Amino acid sequence: MSDYITTRAGVIVPATAFEEVVSKLPELREIATIDRDYTKAFFGATLQNDDDTLISRGRGKGLKIYDELERDAHAYAMLQKRKLAVVARNLVIQPASDDEQDKKAADFVSETLAAIQFDRICVDLLDATNKGFSVGEVMWAVRPSGVLGVDAVVPRDLIARNQRRFTFGKTRDEKSGEHPLRLLTRENMLDGVELPDRKFIVHRFGAKDGSPFGLGLGNRLFWPVFFKRQGIGFWLTFCDKFGAPTAIGKYPRGANAGEQSKLLQALRAIANDVGIIVPDGTDIELLEASRSGSIDTYERLARYMDEQISVCVTGETMSTSAQGAGLGSGQANVHNEVRTEVAKADADLLADTLSTLVAWIVDYNLPGARYPKVLRNFEEQEDLNARAERDERIAGLGFEPDDDYILKVYGPGWRRKAPGTFPPVTPPLFAEGANPQLDANRASQEAMAGAAAAFSEKYASLVGARIEEIVAALEESGDLVTFRERLPELLKAAPSKEMVDALARAGFAANLNGRTDRTRP
């Protein structure tokens, strides 16, 4: 049997055939694993976070220095803006297919997430944006389900845990392909303890070289916040030095130590008291500090660092500025679009992480069903004012929208107006007997109304092609300025003979009718 090989499935195949098949397959194993990386330091069976800012500035605090960044008002506001830009969007649960089982799974997941504080959970997981990774512990419970009609295993909460309490195993798990999360405890603070399956969720941001620790914005935010704090410290010293004068006390020669001490106390009291008393012969002067040149250096430094913080977190600055080309300007709108794109990217990354939780929920309760997707809706609503203005311009060219268009664009609640009619002409109540003149006027008006109605029915066939040509030119122009320049050329074209004849006949009929009315007694 040396010429045969038994596979893992228990099938006996010729060795030569097996080797030929294997030689044609791609390499399925991971070669450049982290545990083989000579640039990383390892202690025991776990990985170390190689964030250089943590290594150089952590000083035993570790990720806590990134928590301290949020003590800066501007940094905290920008990080919150980035998180809330995600949860402000409506949640969408998309079934995997139109299959009834898959739709049922989507309804069940929607019911489950609606029963917990899902937006708060998302904000907690988005803490990875600052620190590189975040950890949430799933608290499972058995509760009745309206969708399933029976008790179901569902998460009743997902509790955010401090990242400093966790580390990652050096070797990837064969089943999940991830570096296993390990909990650091009092008993095992080096390697940590193994955690149960389907209990913890890890959200990562900015991971490089497959590092499970990720690389958050705190790595970039640390220095702008640090320089800003140092600058404000110097600014306060500047204000203390140049904001108030320095008091100088002069005592006479021969004054003893007690008299000198009293004078010094009097100088210190100047900063707080309205008035002071000093012995006769003692002289006190106020020395004003003089400075030339710009005095707003520290303020400009702080504002510059705030701009760097804004760029780092949201990718733009103008959505938070009301100066010059700030809020309300075209540039600010462009910057706001950049911020929206960043929020959408965060939502997509978070959806990938939450897909793990969704898979657990479905596997526990609807095994075999395909997993629905949990997304955020970033589709912008159309500006109906702009659409209405465009429709009004097109209507001025002789077109009108149908009922389906109105319902689709503007929604329900609209109905078409009744067509206008000429009110009947009645003789005055004080008139005696018949009034031939009024009868003649009524007949003339009815004849004109009938002629106008007949002409309007032929309007589309007479000028429809011309109107379509003008509308096509409007769409090709792209803007009204170009269209206005092209309009004279379009109007130079001679009208069709059919339209000229119809207008001539209508004009002749109107002229004849007017002459008849004039000669009628």
Buried (B, 14 or more C-beta within 10 A) or exposed (E): EEEEBEEEEEEEEEEEEBEEEEEEEEEEEEEEEBEEBEEBEEEEBBBBBBBEBBEEEBEEEBBBBBBEBBEBEBBBBBBBBBBBBBBEBEBBBEBBEEEEBBBBBBBBBBBBBEEBEBBEBBBBBBBBBBBBBBBBBBEBEEEEBEBBEEEBBBBEBBEBBEBEEBBBBBBBEEEEEBBBBBBBEEEEEEBBEEBEEBEBBBBBBBBEEEBBBBBBBBBBBBBBBBBBEEBBEEBEEBEEEEEEEEBEBEBEEEBEEEBEEBBEEBBEBBEEEEEBEBEEEBEBEEEEEEEEEEEEEBEEBBBBBBBBBBBBBBBBBBBBBEEEEBBEBEBBEEBBEBBBEBBBEBBEBBBEBBBBBBBBBBBBBBEEBBBBBBBBEBEEEEEEEEEEEEBEEBEEEBEEBEEEEBEEBBEEEEEEEEEEEEEEEEBEEEEEEEEEEBEBBBEBEEEBEEBEEEBEEEEEEBBEEBBEEBBEBBEEBEEEEEBEEBBEEBEEEEEEEEBEEBEEEBEEBEEEBEEEEEEEE
